[in-house]
Amino acid sequence: MTIIQECDIVDSIAEALQFISYYHPPDFIRHMKSALEREESSSARDAITQILVNSRMAAIGRRPICQDTGTVNVFIKLGMKVSIASDRTLQEMVDVAIRRAYLNDDNPLRASIVLDPISKRTNSGDNTPGMVHVDLVSGDKMEIAVSAKGGGSENKARFTVLEPSDSVSDWVVKNVASLGAGWCPPGILGIGIGGSADKAMLMLMSGRNGRVPMSRTAAWSNAWHPGVRQRTGFTSTTRHGNTCRPACAPSSMSCVCEWRGASAVRLPSGVSNSASIPGSLQTVSDSSLKERD
């Protein structure tokens, strides 16, 4: 039996929230740099350069990549042979960590959560409560994935239940075309297919914390529907069972899409457009799809 102390859980989550506020994942920076080298449009090159410069500035100054520091989503895989030394619930521990991270004097983060969302809509002041999802798994370890989900991607999320004869790719392309710029493009398109409505949402939310090999993803998205890659730049999917296969399709199919944007700022005068600091958009992958680089 593995015993994990409450303080270790709280400290780890709080430190992770600070870390992701100012660092992009290295693979995102690499692919943005590659896109900049290939891009022919001057306006698109300017936009990508702004993103890279902003990323570098945030990493060096340890300040948020974006003013929208997100809703905290925590995904916990808790081994059956793990015992947590605490009288608090996991939700309470997560909220203690969020409060510590978002009220950090060295790098305060914006509080975006409101209490009583229907009537009073009072800001909680510390970005609590967080969204906590727990999966009980075999083993003696505890794995925690933390993400801060921005309002742009939340507002642009779409859900539908399709008939077996409907085309998932056509539905995705139609929705992407209607999104406008409110989700801070260029972004990453994630698709959760199958299961119930809540299962499709959860697959997308939890799966986006994984890595997607971009070279294979590009080939897949072009084969799946060329319009998806043309409109979004990046694509990946999460599936449940065999429900995405026409031969096995049920009477209806749950499909949910979410768009995650990159953050950018205007280049201040005198700032170099070179950017090599690693750092943050995470793409969608599901535990049932284990392909990795």
C-alpha positions in Angstrom: 0.0 0.0 0.0 1.3 3.4 -1.0 0.6 6.3 1.4 0.5 9.8 -0.2 0.4 12.9 2.0 -2.1 15.7 1.5 0.7 18.3 1.4 2.4 16.5 -1.5 -0.8 16.5 -3.6 -1.5 20.2 -2.8 2.0 21.3 -3.5 2.2 19.4 -6.8 -1.0 20.8 -8.2 -0.2 24.4 -7.1 3.3 24.2 -8.6 1.9 22.7 -11.8 -0.7 25.5 -12.2 2.0 28.1 -11.9 4.2 26.3 -14.4 1.6 26.0 -17.1 0.7 29.6 -16.7 3.9 30.8 -18.3 5.4 27.8 -20.2 4.3 26.3 -23.5 5.0 22.6 -24.1 8.2 22.2 -26.2 6.4 20.4 -29.0 4.0 23.3 -29.5 7.0 25.7 -29.9 8.7 23.3 -32.3 5.6 23.0 -34.5 4.9 26.7 -34.4 8.5 27.4 -35.5 8.1 24.9 -38.3 4.9 26.5 -39.4 6.6 29.9 -39.4 9.3 28.6 -41.7 6.7 27.1 -44.2 4.2 30.0 -44.1 4.0 32.2 -47.2 1.4 34.7 -46.0 2.9 37.8 -44.4 0.0 38.4 -42.1 0.1 34.8 -41.0 3.8 35.0 -40.4 3.3 38.1 -38.3 0.7 36.3 -36.2 2.9 33.3 -35.6 5.8 35.5 -34.7 3.7 37.3 -32.2 2.8 34.0 -30.6 6.4 32.9 -30.4 7.6 36.2 -29.0 4.8 36.3 -26.4 5.8 32.7 -25.4 9.4 33.7 -24.9 8.4 36.8 -22.9 6.1 34.8 -20.7 8.7 32.2 -20.0 11.6 34.6 -19.3 9.4 36.9 -17.1 7.4 34.0 -15.6 4.2 35.9 -16.3 1.0 34.4 -17.7 1.0 33.5 -21.4 -2.5 34.9 -21.6 -4.6 37.2 -19.4 -7.2 34.4 -19.4 -5.6 32.0 -17.0 -8.4 29.5 -17.3 -10.7 27.2 -15.4 -8.7 24.5 -13.6 -9.4 21.0 -14.7 -7.7 18.2 -12.8 -7.7 14.6 -13.9 -6.7 12.0 -11.3 -5.8 8.4 -11.9 -5.9 6.9 -8.4 -4.4 3.4 -8.0 -6.5 1.0 -5.9 -3.5 0.3 -3.7 -3.0 4.0 -2.8 -4.1 5.5 0.5 -4.2 9.3 0.9 -3.3 10.6 4.4 -5.9 13.3 4.7 -9.3 14.0 6.2 -10.1 16.3 3.2 -11.8 15.2 0.0 -9.9 15.3 -3.3 -12.1 18.2 -4.3 -11.1 20.1 -1.2 -7.4 19.4 -1.7 -7.6 20.5 -5.3 -9.3 23.8 -4.3 -6.6 24.5 -1.6 -4.0 24.1 -4.4 -5.9 26.3 -6.8 -6.3 29.0 -4.1 -2.5 28.9 -3.4 -1.5 29.1 -7.1 -3.9 31.8 -8.2 -3.2 34.1 -5.2 0.5 33.7 -5.5 2.1 37.1 -4.9 5.0 36.5 -7.3 2.6 35.6 -10.2 -1.0 36.2 -9.4 -3.4 34.6 -11.8 -6.9 35.9 -12.9 -9.9 34.5 -11.0 -12.6 33.6 -13.5 -15.0 31.3 -11.6 -18.4 32.7 -10.4 -20.5 31.2 -7.6 -24.2 30.8 -8.1 -23.9 31.1 -11.9 -27.6 31.6 -12.5 -28.4 34.6 -10.2 -25.8 36.5 -8.2 -22.8 35.4 -10.3 -20.3 36.5 -7.6 -16.6 35.9 -8.4 -15.1 33.3 -6.0 -12.0 35.5 -5.9 -9.5 32.6 -6.0 -10.7 30.6 -9.1 -12.2 27.8 -7.0 -13.8 25.4 -7.3 -11.8 23.4 -9.8 -13.2 20.7 -12.1 -12.1 17.4 -10.7 -12.4 14.0 -12.4 -11.2 10.8 -10.7 -10.5 7.4 -12.4 -9.9 4.5 -10.2 -7.2 2.3 -11.7 -5.1 -0.7 -10.7 -1.7 -0.2 -9.1 -0.1 1.7 -6.3 0.4 5.1 -8.0 -1.4 8.3 -8.3 -1.3 10.3 -11.5 -2.5 13.9 -11.8 -2.9 15.9 -15.0 -3.6 19.6 -14.6 -4.8 22.0 -17.3 -6.2 25.6 -17.2 -9.0 25.8 -19.8 -9.5 29.2 -21.3 -12.9 30.8 -21.9 -12.4 31.0 -25.7 -12.2 27.2 -26.1 -15.1 26.8 -23.7 -17.3 29.2 -25.5 -16.6 27.6 -28.9 -17.2 24.0 -27.8 -19.9 22.3 -29.8 -22.0 19.1 -29.2 -24.3 17.1 -31.3 -25.9 13.7 -31.7 -25.5 12.4 -35.2 -27.5 9.9 -37.1 -25.6 6.9 -38.6 -25.9 8.4 -42.1 -24.4 11.7 -41.1 -20.8 12.7 -41.7 -18.7 13.6 -38.7 -16.2 15.4 -40.8 -18.8 17.5 -42.6 -20.3 18.5 -39.3 -16.8 19.5 -38.0 -15.9 21.6 -41.0 -19.3 23.3 -41.0 -18.8 24.3 -37.4 -15.2 25.4 -37.7 -16.2 27.7 -40.6 -18.7 29.5 -38.3 -16.4 30.0 -35.3 -14.8 33.4 -36.2 -11.8 34.6 -34.3 -13.2 34.3 -30.7 -11.1 31.2 -30.0 -7.7 32.8 -30.6 -6.6 30.9 -33.8 -4.4 29.2 -34.8 -5.7 26.6 -32.5 -6.0 22.8 -32.0 -9.1 21.0 -32.8 -10.1 18.1 -30.6 -12.9 15.7 -31.3 -14.6 13.3 -28.9 -16.7 10.6 -30.6 -19.0 8.0 -29.1 -20.5 7.0 -25.8 -23.1 9.2 -24.1 -23.1 13.0 -24.1 -21.1 13.2 -20.8 -18.7 10.4 -22.0 -17.9 12.2 -25.2 -17.2 15.4 -23.3 -15.0 13.6 -20.7 -13.0 11.8 -23.4 -12.2 15.1 -25.0 -11.3 16.8 -21.8 -9.1 14.0 -20.4 -7.6 13.0 -23.7 -6.3 16.5 -24.6 -3.6 16.1 -21.9 -1.8 13.6 -24.0 0.6 14.0 -26.9 -0.3 13.7 -30.6 2.5 13.0 -33.1 1.9 15.9 -35.5 3.4 14.3 -38.5 1.0 11.4 -38.4 -1.9 13.7 -37.3 -1.4 15.9 -40.4 -1.6 12.9 -42.7 -4.6 11.5 -40.9 -6.5 14.8 -40.9 -6.0 15.3 -44.6 -7.2 11.8 -45.3 -10.2 12.3 -43.0 -11.3 15.6 -44.4 -8.9 18.1 -46.1 -11.0 21.0 -44.9 -10.4 20.3 -41.3 -6.6 20.8 -41.6 -7.0 23.8 -43.9 -9.2 25.6 -41.5 -7.5 24.7 -38.2 -3.9 23.8 -38.7 -4.0 20.9 -36.2 -6.4 18.1 -35.6 -6.8 15.1 -33.4 -9.6 12.8 -32.2 -10.7 10.7 -29.3 -13.0 7.8 -29.9 -15.0 5.5 -27.6 -15.3 1.8 -28.7 -16.3 1.2 -32.3 -19.0 3.8 -32.5 -17.2 5.9 -35.0 -17.1 3.0 -37.6 -20.1 3.1 -39.9 -20.5 -0.7 -39.9 -20.9 -0.6 -36.1 -22.7 2.7 -35.7 -25.5 2.8 -33.1 -28.8 4.5 -33.8 -27.1 7.8 -32.9 -23.6 9.0 -32.2 -22.4 11.6 -29.7 -19.8 14.0 -31.1 -18.3 16.9 -29.3 -15.6 19.4 -30.6 -13.5 21.8 -28.7 -11.1 24.4 -30.0 -8.1 25.6 -28.0 -6.4 28.8 -29.1 -2.9 30.1 -28.8 -2.1 33.4 -27.1 -0.5 36.4 -28.8 0.4 39.9 -28.0 1.6 42.8 -30.2 5.4 43.0 -30.6 6.8 45.8 -28.4 9.3 47.9 -30.1 12.8 46.6 -29.9 11.9 43.0 -29.1 13.5 40.3 -31.2 11.2 37.9 -33.1 13.4 34.9 -32.2 11.7 32.5 -29.8 13.2 29.3 -28.5 11.7 29.0 -25.0 9.7 25.8 -24.6 6.2 25.9 -23.6 1.5 25.2 -23.8 -1.2 24.0 -26.0 -1.9 20.4 -25.4 -3.6 18.3 -28.0 -6.1 15.5 -27.7 -5.3 11.9 -27.3 -7.2 9.1 -25.5 -5.9 6.4 -23.3 -7.5 3.9 -25.7 -5.4 5.2 -28.5 -1.8 4.5 -27.3 0.2 5.6 -30.4 2.9 7.9 -29.4 6.2 9.1 -30.9 
